[in-house]
Amino acid sequence: MKIIVKRGYCPKCLLELGIQNTPEHLKTLEDANKFPRRVGPLTWEADQIDRWLEILTGIKPSQPDCDC
């Protein structure tokens, strides 16, 4: 069996990427399908966020320097 480990972003990571919304507001955006859904209580799949930012800005984001 192969285990796939995916990168995750916490709220601090999102802030470093320039996403300044609170987790509560992000939940509203998630419910409206305007932001990628969480994969944990306060965790978002990094690849989904990176793809969302690239579509939104046209620029591939750099990985945040976070210790989460």
Order of alpha helices (4+ residues) and beta strands (2+ residues): beta-alpha-alpha-beta-beta-alpha
